[in-house]
Amino acid sequence: MIRIRDVGPRDGLQSEAPVDAVRRAELAAALAAAGIRDVEAASFVSPKAVPSMADGGAVVGALPHDPGVTWWALVPNARGVELARQAGVTHLTVTISASEGYSRKNVGRSTDEAIEALTSIAAAAAGVDAVDVIVSCAFGSPFHDVTDPSPTVEIVERTLDVMPGALVTLADTTGTATPRRIDEVVAALPDGARTDLGLHLHDTRGTALANALAALDRGIERFDTSVGGLGGSPFAPGAGGNLATEDLVLMLHDLGHPTGIDLDALIGIAVDLADLVGHEVPSRVSAAGPLPDFGRTR
């Protein structure tokens, strides 16, 4: 079954005006109630760096206790890991960039320094259920320093040397991926990295659904999306929103891929989200609604 991790309460809201921790937890809970089994609900970054992600512990503390749902949290360093674990989070996401320029903008470190920091993160995270390393700018960079698959492959290999049990998710941080780039990067990865590989797609240039289809053709079944299509890094020039969860779910259902997600409920969440953030959301499906009936030949 295709697995979708909605990152709306974290990535979707990180560039918006701050939303109260309880309301962020309510958004995460609504997504879980709609059938999403993986939700990135909080971030334990410095509130000075990303004010919208303050009070991560309060968000986690307000989440419902549902054994069928996995709550994820983003951590930038060993201290973030400690705070997440104190809050009771057992599934962590960590970012590292294939782009030197983006790494310096996003975390104030070179990629070499970021790899070194993974050692302390790995030690602090020992014993957690899962760590997913998100490789930013995996398919291109606004700083023009990722011009072929080799920087991404190198970062993945070095990351797995430090954290051999980690999952890997390739992030199209500024929407530079195309089906060709998806194919070339995935084909170049070491075998171990292709096991349970995930994709985190942004729709800056309107290619996110096409890229998801290309990934499905390559056997990839794990995707990060954001309800309403919100999101984007505040440190990446020109970054657009994430692939909207409801847009991907609609396409998957029409193709005959079960997700266990209630599309109508998801659309309702996306529509309400516009009031929460104070502007319309970019999702096409939340505006147009579900598909009308049409015969299937599959």
Residue pairs with C-beta under 8 A, 6 or more apart in sequence:
1 221
1 257
1 258
1 259
1 260
2 216
2 221
2 222
2 223
2 252
2 257
2 258
2 259
3 37
3 38
3 221
3 222
3 223
4 36
4 38
4 223
4 224
4 225
4 245
4 248
4 249
4 259
4 261
5 36
5 38
5 39
5 40
5 72
5 198
5 222
5 223
5 224
5 225
6 31
6 36
6 38
6 39
6 40
6 224
6 225
6 226
6 227
6 245
7 39
7 40
7 200
7 224
7 225
7 226
7 231
7 242
8 27
8 31
8 39
8 226
8 227
8 228
8 230
8 231
8 242
8 245
8 273
9 24
9 25
9 27
9 28
9 31
9 39
9 40
9 41
9 42
9 59
10 40
10 41
10 42
10 43
10 53
10 73
10 74
11 40
11 224
11 226
11 230
11 231
11 232
11 242
12 226
12 227
12 228
12 230
12 231
12 241
12 242
13 19
13 24
13 27
13 52
13 53
13 230
13 277
14 43
14 50
14 52
14 53
14 231
14 233
14 234
15 52
15 231
15 232
15 233
15 234
16 52
16 230
16 277
17 52
17 277
17 278
18 51
18 52
18 54
19 52
19 276
19 277
21 54
21 55
21 56
21 58
21 59
21 62
22 58
22 62
23 276
24 41
24 42
24 59
25 41
25 58
25 59
25 60
25 61
25 62
25 63
26 62
27 227
27 269
27 273
27 276
28 39
28 41
28 59
28 63
28 71
29 63
29 64
30 265
30 269
31 39
31 227
31 245
31 266
31 269
32 39
32 64
32 66
32 69
33 265
34 261
34 262
34 265
34 266
34 269
35 259
35 260
35 261
35 262
35 265
36 69
36 245
36 261
36 266
37 68
37 69
37 70
37 260
38 69
38 70
38 72
38 91
39 69
39 70
39 71
39 72
40 72
40 73
40 74
40 93
40 224
41 59
41 60
41 63
41 71
41 72
41 73
42 53
42 56
42 57
42 59
42 60
42 71
42 73
42 74
42 84
42 87
42 89
43 50
43 53
43 56
43 73
43 74
43 75
44 56
44 57
44 73
44 74
44 75
44 76
44 79
44 80
44 81
44 83
44 84
44 87
45 53
45 74
45 75
45 76
45 80
46 76
47 53
47 54
47 55
50 234
53 74
56 73
56 83
56 84
56 87
57 83
57 86
57 87
60 71
60 73
60 84
60 87
60 88
60 89
61 87
61 88
63 71
70 91
71 89
71 91
72 89
72 91
72 92
72 93
72 132
73 84
73 87
73 89
73 91
73 92
73 93
74 80
74 92
74 93
74 94
74 95
75 81
75 83
75 84
75 92
75 93
75 94
75 121
75 125
76 94
76 95
76 107
77 117
77 120
77 121
78 117
78 120
78 121
78 123
78 124
81 92
81 121
81 124
81 125
81 128
82 124
84 92
85 124
85 128
89 128
90 128
90 129
90 130
91 128
91 129
91 130
91 132
92 125
92 128
92 130
92 131
92 132
93 131
93 132
93 133
93 134
93 169
94 118
94 121
94 131
94 132
94 133
94 134
94 166
95 106
95 107
95 133
95 134
95 135
95 136
95 171
96 103
96 111
96 114
96 115
96 118
96 133
96 134
96 135
96 136
96 155
96 159
97 103
97 106
97 107
97 111
97 114
97 135
97 136
97 137
97 155
97 173
98 111
98 135
98 136
98 137
98 138
98 141
98 146
98 151
98 152
98 154
98 155
99 111
99 136
99 137
99 141
99 143
99 145
99 146
99 151
100 110
100 111
100 143
100 145
101 141
101 142
101 143
101 144
101 145
102 136
102 137
102 141
102 142
102 143
102 173
102 235
102 236
103 109
103 110
103 111
103 114
103 136
104 110
105 235
105 236
106 136
106 233
106 235
106 236
107 114
109 117
111 155
115 155
115 158
115 159
115 162
118 133
118 159
118 162
118 163
119 162
121 131
121 163
122 131
122 162
122 163
125 131
130 167
131 163
131 165
131 166
131 167
132 166
132 167
132 168
132 169
132 198
133 159
133 163
133 166
133 167
133 168
133 169
134 169
134 171
134 200
134 224
135 152
135 155
135 156
135 159
135 168
135 169
135 170
135 171
136 171
136 173
136 233
136 236
137 146
137 171
137 173
137 174
137 176
137 236
138 146
138 152
138 170
138 171
138 172
138 173
138 177
138 185
139 146
139 152
139 170
139 172
139 176
139 177
139 178
139 181
139 182
139 185
140 146
140 147
140 172
140 174
140 176
140 177
140 181
141 173
141 174
141 176
142 174
142 176
142 236
142 237
142 238
145 151
146 152
148 184
149 184
149 185
149 188
150 188
152 170
152 185
152 188
152 189
153 185
153 188
153 189
153 190
156 168
156 189
156 190
156 193
157 190
157 193
159 166
159 168
160 166
160 168
160 190
160 192
160 193
167 196
167 198
168 189
168 193
168 197
168 198
169 197
169 198
169 199
169 200
169 222
169 224
170 185
170 186
170 197
170 198
170 199
170 200
171 199
171 200
171 202
171 224
172 199
172 200
172 201
172 202
172 208
172 211
173 202
173 233
173 236
173 239
174 202
174 204
174 233
174 236
174 237
174 238
174 239
174 240
175 202
175 203
175 204
175 205
175 207
175 208
175 239
175 240
176 204
176 205
177 201
177 207
177 211
178 207
178 210
178 211
179 207
179 210
179 211
179 213
179 214
182 199
182 211
182 214
182 215
182 218
183 214
183 218
186 194
186 197
186 215
186 218
186 220
189 197
196 222
197 220
197 222
198 220
198 222
198 223
198 224
199 211
199 212
199 215
199 220
199 222
199 223
199 224
200 223
200 224
200 242
201 208
201 211
201 212
201 223
201 224
201 225
201 242
201 243
202 208
202 231
202 232
202 239
202 240
202 241
202 242
202 243
203 209
203 229
203 240
203 241
203 242
203 243
203 244
203 282
204 232
204 238
204 239
204 240
204 241
205 240
208 242
208 243
208 247
209 243
209 247
209 248
209 251
212 223
212 243
212 248
212 251
213 251
215 223
216 257
223 243
223 248
224 242
224 243
225 242
225 243
225 244
225 245
225 247
225 248
226 241
226 242
226 243
226 244
226 245
227 244
227 245
227 246
227 266
227 269
227 270
227 273
227 283
228 241
228 244
228 245
228 246
228 269
228 270
228 273
228 274
228 281
228 282
228 283
228 286
229 241
229 242
229 243
229 244
229 247
229 270
229 281
229 282
229 283
229 284
229 286
230 241
230 242
230 273
230 277
230 281
230 282
231 241
231 242
232 239
232 240
232 241
232 242
233 239
240 282
241 282
244 270
244 281
244 282
244 283
244 284
244 285
244 286
245 261
245 266
245 270
246 263
246 266
246 267
246 270
246 283
246 285
246 286
247 283
247 284
247 285
249 259
249 261
249 263
249 266
250 263
250 285
250 290
250 291
252 259
253 259
253 263
254 291
255 298
256 296
256 298
263 285
263 290
264 290
267 285
267 286
267 289
267 290
270 281
270 283
270 285
270 286
271 286
273 281
274 280
274 281
280 287
